[in-house]
Amino acid sequence: MSPAIESEEHKALRSAVAALGKRYGRDYITRTVAEGRHPTELWAEAGKLGYLGVNLPEAHGGGGGGITELAIVLEELGAAGCPLLMLVVSPAICGTVIARFGTEEQKRTWLPGLADGTRTMAFGITEPDAGSNSHRITTTARRDGADWLLTGRKVFISGVDIADAVLIVGRTEDARTGRLKPCLFIVPPDAEGFQRRPIDMELNAAEKQFELVLDDVRLPADALVGDEDAGLLQLFAGLNPERIMTAAFAIGMGRHALGRAVEYARERTVWKTPIGAHQAIAHPLAQAHIDLELARLMTQKAAHLYDAGDDMGAGEAANMAKYAAAEACVKAVDQAVHTLGGNGLTREFGLASLITAARVARIAPVSREMILNYVSHQSLGLPKSY
């Protein structure tokens, strides 16, 4: 079936997740943020219903689907106003990497818990001096007998305070060339030499951001995920789903904002008719809807390619989907706030906080400029400037 036309199973999944999201809604997320806690109730219920692990193998407690299904879950929760950011990190990045490259023991240890939500895993790649350029990662792992010693720093790592482990991107020396190559390690947060510090963010979110310091953290041999020589292949197996899920996150947020604006424009009457009858109000909302739908199509294409095993094709489409979704989300949120006027900045309507949140999709996990660089170079064949 074409990825542009959803199956009955996918429509049913959307409907079921939307119903769950509606029971919690934006007020629930706002309340958890105000109370300084995580959305544990929604996370636990979504896990019990099988939504958190729809992309993970059935043999290890998952739903046997792919990123296509997990993106639907995140989008619909977002459209209901209660997205779960850790869906991007725990089952989409970490779960995918372990399912594709982990040992049987790692799969048995981690995947059932990631699938039902009883365990979560954070993901650590970004460093103070290595953001978009992952070749500059300086977190290094060296052998000490049968063990590994991991040393380095990471920043903007989500959800470390609730994580049972952090999947850390480090680098090891290639014995043949002497060059450093990327490797992935499962690191328990209570390991000696592992420190975390919360980053003070203007962004109001239940999921906190952390800086990590790893000072000769000793790890057993089996902390390494996959083949020491696979390098970038394993890394991008996690990064493509991250982009697709970020796109779904943005589309859901944009749909939520647009829905609130449409509802308001139907009812708010300033002169004789509701303001939604005026084209200056209606047309920008219609444009926002079109942009979100187009972004969703590209997201579906990217997920379809990834699930079909086309990593190269998925890389291009995932970048484009993330770019389109972020732009559509920012415009939808901005237009929604503008439609409500002063009410758009009140706590009652809950849209003002989305202004900051919408920007995240433009910045993370890769900036819009780096995506334009990627498309210029990879898709159009233009020379690189970096």
C-alpha positions as CSV (number, residue, x, y, z in Angstrom):
1,M,0.0,0.0,0.0
2,S,1.2,3.5,-0.8
3,P,2.5,5.3,2.3
4,A,0.3,8.2,1.3
5,I,-2.8,6.1,1.8
6,E,-3.2,4.8,5.4
7,S,-4.4,1.2,6.0
8,E,-7.4,0.5,8.1
9,E,-5.0,-0.7,10.9
10,H,-3.2,2.6,10.8
11,K,-6.5,4.6,10.9
12,A,-7.7,2.5,13.8
13,L,-4.3,3.1,15.6
14,R,-4.8,6.9,15.1
15,S,-8.3,6.8,16.4
16,A,-7.3,4.7,19.5
17,V,-4.4,6.9,20.4
18,A,-6.4,10.1,19.8
19,A,-9.0,8.8,22.3
20,L,-6.3,8.2,24.9
21,G,-4.8,11.6,24.3
22,K,-8.2,13.3,24.6
23,R,-8.6,11.8,28.1
24,Y,-5.4,13.5,29.2
25,G,-5.0,16.6,27.0
26,R,-3.1,19.8,27.2
27,D,-4.2,20.6,30.8
28,Y,-2.6,17.4,32.0
29,I,0.8,18.2,30.5
30,T,0.6,21.8,31.8
31,R,-0.2,20.5,35.3
32,T,2.7,18.0,35.3
33,V,5.1,20.7,34.2
34,A,3.8,23.1,36.9
35,E,4.3,20.3,39.5
36,G,7.8,19.6,38.2
37,R,7.2,16.0,37.4
38,H,7.0,13.7,34.5
39,P,3.8,12.5,32.7
40,T,4.1,9.1,34.3
41,E,0.4,8.3,34.2
42,L,0.1,8.8,30.5
43,W,3.4,7.0,29.8
44,A,2.3,4.0,31.9
45,E,-1.1,3.7,30.3
46,A,0.3,4.1,26.7
47,G,2.8,1.4,27.6
48,K,0.1,-1.0,28.9
49,L,-1.9,-0.4,25.7
50,G,1.1,-1.3,23.6
51,Y,1.6,2.1,22.0
52,L,5.1,2.8,23.3
53,G,6.6,-0.3,21.7
54,V,4.7,-0.6,18.4
55,N,8.0,-0.4,16.5
56,L,9.8,-3.0,18.5
57,P,9.9,-6.8,17.6
58,E,7.1,-9.0,18.8
59,A,9.6,-11.5,20.1
60,H,10.7,-9.0,22.7
61,G,7.3,-7.6,23.7
62,G,6.8,-5.0,21.0
63,G,4.1,-4.6,18.4
64,G,6.1,-5.8,15.5
65,G,5.5,-2.6,13.5
66,G,7.9,0.1,12.6
67,I,8.6,3.8,12.8
68,T,5.5,4.4,10.7
69,E,3.3,3.2,13.6
70,L,5.3,4.9,16.3
71,A,5.1,8.2,14.4
72,I,1.3,7.9,14.4
73,V,1.3,7.4,18.1
74,L,3.4,10.5,18.8
75,E,1.5,12.7,16.3
76,E,-1.9,11.8,17.7
77,L,-0.8,12.4,21.3
78,G,0.7,15.7,20.2
79,A,-2.5,16.7,18.4
80,A,-4.4,16.0,21.6
81,G,-2.0,18.4,23.4
82,C,0.0,15.8,25.3
83,P,3.0,14.6,23.3
84,L,5.6,12.4,25.0
85,L,9.1,13.6,24.0
86,M,10.7,10.4,25.4
87,L,8.9,8.4,22.7
88,V,11.5,10.0,20.3
89,V,14.4,8.9,22.5
90,S,13.6,5.6,24.3
91,P,11.7,3.4,21.8
92,A,12.5,5.2,18.6
93,I,16.3,5.8,18.9
94,C,17.5,3.5,21.6
95,G,15.0,0.7,21.0
96,T,15.6,0.7,17.2
97,V,19.4,0.6,17.7
98,I,19.3,-2.3,20.2
99,A,16.7,-4.2,18.1
100,R,18.8,-3.9,15.0
101,F,22.3,-4.2,16.4
102,G,22.2,-5.4,20.0
103,T,23.2,-8.8,21.2
104,E,20.5,-11.3,22.2
105,E,21.3,-10.6,25.8
106,Q,20.9,-6.8,25.3
107,K,17.6,-7.4,23.4
108,R,16.3,-9.6,26.2
109,T,17.4,-7.2,28.9
110,W,16.1,-3.9,27.4
111,L,13.5,-4.3,24.7
112,P,10.5,-5.7,26.8
113,G,10.9,-2.8,29.3
114,L,11.3,-0.2,26.5
115,A,8.2,-1.6,24.8
116,D,5.9,-1.6,27.9
117,G,7.3,1.6,29.3
118,T,8.6,0.1,32.5
119,R,12.1,1.1,31.5
120,T,13.4,4.1,29.6
121,M,16.6,4.9,28.0
122,A,18.2,8.3,27.2
123,F,20.4,9.1,24.2
124,G,23.7,11.0,24.4
125,I,25.3,12.3,21.3
126,T,25.6,16.2,21.4
127,E,28.7,17.7,23.0
128,P,29.7,21.3,23.9
129,D,32.0,21.4,20.8
130,A,30.3,18.8,18.6
131,G,26.7,19.6,17.7
132,S,26.0,19.1,14.0
133,N,29.5,17.8,13.3
134,S,29.5,14.4,14.9
135,H,33.0,13.8,13.6
136,R,34.2,16.2,16.3
137,I,32.8,14.0,19.2
138,T,35.6,13.8,21.7
139,T,34.0,11.3,24.2
140,T,36.4,8.4,23.9
141,A,36.3,4.8,24.9
142,R,39.5,2.8,25.5
143,R,40.0,-0.7,26.5
144,D,41.3,-1.7,29.9
145,G,41.5,-5.4,29.9
146,A,38.1,-6.8,29.1
147,D,36.4,-3.5,30.2
148,W,35.9,-0.2,28.5
149,L,36.8,3.2,30.1
150,L,34.5,6.0,28.8
151,T,35.5,9.7,29.2
152,G,33.9,12.9,27.8
153,R,31.0,15.4,28.1
154,K,27.5,15.6,26.6
155,V,25.0,18.4,26.6
156,F,21.2,18.7,26.0
157,I,20.5,15.1,26.9
158,S,16.8,14.6,27.6
159,G,15.3,12.7,30.4
160,V,18.4,11.4,32.1
161,D,16.7,11.8,35.5
162,I,14.2,9.1,34.7
163,A,16.4,6.9,32.5
164,D,17.5,3.4,33.5
165,A,20.4,3.9,31.2
166,V,21.9,6.3,28.6
167,L,22.9,5.1,25.2
168,I,26.2,7.1,24.8
169,V,27.9,7.8,21.5
170,G,31.6,7.6,22.0
171,R,34.6,6.9,19.8
172,T,37.1,4.2,19.8
173,E,40.4,4.0,18.0
174,D,40.6,1.9,14.8
175,A,43.5,-0.5,15.3
176,R,44.2,-0.5,11.5
177,T,44.1,3.3,10.8
178,G,44.5,4.9,14.2
179,R,41.4,7.0,13.4
180,L,38.5,7.4,15.9
181,K,35.2,5.8,14.9
182,P,31.8,6.1,16.5
183,C,30.6,3.4,18.9
184,L,27.5,3.1,21.1
185,F,27.6,2.1,24.8
186,I,24.8,1.4,27.3
187,V,25.8,3.4,30.4
188,P,23.9,3.1,33.8
189,P,23.4,6.5,35.4
190,D,24.6,5.3,38.7
191,A,28.0,4.2,37.4
192,E,31.0,5.6,39.2
193,G,32.4,8.7,37.4
194,F,29.0,9.5,35.8
195,Q,27.7,12.9,36.7
196,R,24.7,14.9,35.5
197,R,23.8,18.5,35.8
198,P,20.4,20.0,34.8
199,I,20.5,22.8,32.2
200,D,18.3,25.8,33.1
201,M,16.0,26.1,30.1
202,E,13.4,28.8,29.3
203,L,11.5,25.9,27.6
204,N,8.6,24.7,29.8
205,A,8.6,20.9,29.4
206,A,8.2,17.9,31.6
207,E,11.4,16.4,30.2
208,K,14.5,18.1,31.6
209,Q,17.8,18.7,29.8
210,F,21.1,17.6,31.2
211,E,24.8,18.1,30.8
212,L,26.7,14.8,31.4
213,V,30.3,14.3,32.6
214,L,31.9,10.9,32.2
215,D,35.2,10.5,34.0
216,D,36.8,7.1,33.2
217,V,33.4,5.4,33.6
218,R,34.2,1.7,33.7
219,L,31.9,-0.5,31.6
220,P,31.9,-4.2,31.0
221,A,32.6,-5.5,27.5
222,D,28.9,-6.2,26.9
223,A,28.1,-2.5,27.3
224,L,29.1,-2.0,23.7
225,V,26.1,-2.2,21.3
226,G,26.7,-4.1,18.1
227,D,29.9,-4.3,16.1
228,E,32.8,-2.1,17.1
229,D,33.5,-1.6,13.4
230,A,30.0,-0.8,12.2
231,G,30.4,2.8,13.3
232,L,28.2,5.3,11.4
233,L,25.8,2.6,10.1
234,Q,24.6,1.9,13.7
235,L,24.6,5.6,14.5
236,F,22.4,6.6,11.6
237,A,20.1,3.7,12.3
238,G,19.0,5.7,15.3
239,L,19.3,9.2,13.8
240,N,16.9,8.7,10.9
241,P,14.0,7.6,13.3
242,E,14.9,10.6,15.5
243,R,14.2,12.9,12.5
244,I,11.0,11.2,11.5
245,M,9.7,11.2,15.1
246,T,10.7,14.9,15.5
247,A,8.6,15.6,12.4
248,A,5.6,13.7,13.9
249,F,6.1,15.6,17.1
250,A,6.0,18.9,15.2
251,I,3.0,17.9,13.1
252,G,1.0,16.9,16.2
253,M,1.9,20.2,18.0
254,G,0.9,22.2,14.9
255,R,-2.4,20.3,14.6
256,H,-3.2,21.0,18.2
257,A,-2.5,24.7,17.9
258,L,-4.5,24.9,14.6
259,G,-7.4,23.0,16.1
260,R,-7.6,25.5,19.0
261,A,-7.5,28.5,16.6
262,V,-10.2,27.0,14.3
263,E,-12.4,26.4,17.3
264,Y,-11.9,30.0,18.5
265,A,-12.4,31.5,15.0
266,R,-15.7,29.6,14.6
267,E,-17.1,31.1,17.9
268,R,-15.5,34.5,18.4
269,T,-17.8,37.2,17.1
270,V,-16.5,40.8,17.0
271,W,-19.1,42.4,14.7
272,K,-21.9,40.4,13.1
273,T,-20.2,37.2,12.1
274,P,-17.6,34.9,13.6
275,I,-14.1,36.0,12.9
276,G,-13.4,32.8,11.0
277,A,-15.7,34.1,8.2
278,H,-13.1,36.8,7.4
279,Q,-10.5,35.7,4.9
280,A,-7.7,37.5,6.7
281,I,-8.4,35.0,9.5
282,A,-9.5,32.0,7.4
283,H,-6.9,31.9,4.7
284,P,-3.8,31.8,6.9
285,L,-5.4,28.9,8.9
286,A,-6.1,27.1,5.7
287,Q,-2.5,27.5,4.6
288,A,-1.3,26.2,7.9
289,H,-3.5,23.1,7.4
290,I,-2.1,22.5,3.9
291,D,1.5,22.9,5.1
292,L,0.9,20.4,8.0
293,E,-0.7,17.9,5.6
294,L,2.2,18.2,3.1
295,A,4.7,17.7,6.0
296,R,2.7,14.6,7.1
297,L,3.0,13.1,3.6
298,M,6.8,13.5,3.6
299,T,6.9,12.0,7.1
300,Q,4.9,9.0,6.0
301,K,7.2,8.6,3.0
302,A,10.3,8.8,5.2
303,A,8.9,6.3,7.7
304,H,7.9,3.9,4.9
305,L,11.4,4.0,3.4
306,Y,13.0,3.4,6.7
307,D,10.7,0.5,7.6
308,A,11.4,-1.0,4.2
309,G,15.1,-1.0,4.9
310,D,16.1,1.8,2.6
311,D,18.5,3.7,4.9
312,M,19.8,6.0,2.2
313,G,16.4,6.9,0.8
314,A,15.1,7.3,4.3
315,G,18.0,9.7,5.2
316,E,17.0,12.2,2.5
317,A,13.3,11.9,3.2
318,A,13.7,12.1,7.0
319,N,15.6,15.3,6.7
320,M,13.1,16.8,4.4
321,A,10.2,15.7,6.6
322,K,11.8,17.2,9.7
323,Y,12.4,20.5,7.9
324,A,8.9,20.7,6.4
325,A,7.2,19.7,9.7
326,A,9.2,22.2,11.8
327,E,8.4,25.1,9.4
328,A,4.7,24.1,9.3
329,C,4.5,23.8,13.1
330,V,6.1,27.2,13.7
331,K,3.8,28.9,11.2
332,A,0.7,27.1,12.6
333,V,1.5,28.0,16.2
334,D,2.2,31.6,15.3
335,Q,-1.0,31.9,13.3
336,A,-3.0,30.2,16.1
337,V,-1.7,32.7,18.7
338,H,-2.4,35.6,16.3
339,T,-5.9,34.4,15.7
340,L,-6.7,34.4,19.4
341,G,-5.1,37.9,19.9
342,G,-4.6,38.6,23.6
343,N,-6.2,35.3,24.5
344,G,-3.4,33.6,22.6
345,L,-1.0,34.7,25.3
346,T,-3.0,33.6,28.3
347,R,-2.5,30.5,30.3
348,E,-6.1,29.6,29.9
349,F,-5.8,28.8,26.2
350,G,-2.3,27.2,26.6
351,L,-0.9,28.3,23.2
352,A,1.8,30.8,24.3
353,S,4.1,28.1,25.7
354,L,4.0,26.4,22.2
355,I,5.8,29.4,20.7
356,T,9.0,28.3,22.4
357,A,8.3,24.6,22.0
358,A,7.7,25.0,18.3
359,R,11.2,26.5,17.8
360,V,12.7,23.3,19.1
361,A,11.7,21.4,16.0
362,R,13.6,23.9,13.9
363,I,16.8,23.5,16.0
364,A,16.9,19.9,17.1
365,P,18.0,17.2,16.5
366,V,19.6,19.0,13.5
367,S,19.1,22.6,12.4
368,R,17.1,23.7,9.4
369,E,20.4,25.1,7.9
370,M,22.2,21.8,8.2
371,I,19.2,20.1,6.5
372,L,19.5,22.7,3.6
373,N,23.2,21.9,3.5
374,Y,22.3,18.1,3.3
375,V,19.8,18.6,0.5
376,S,22.1,21.0,-1.4
377,H,25.0,18.5,-1.3
378,Q,23.3,15.1,-1.3
379,S,20.2,15.7,-3.3
380,L,21.3,18.4,-5.7
381,G,24.9,17.5,-6.0
382,L,26.2,21.0,-5.2
383,P,29.7,21.4,-3.7
384,K,30.1,21.5,0.1
385,S,31.1,24.6,1.9
386,Y,32.2,22.8,5.0
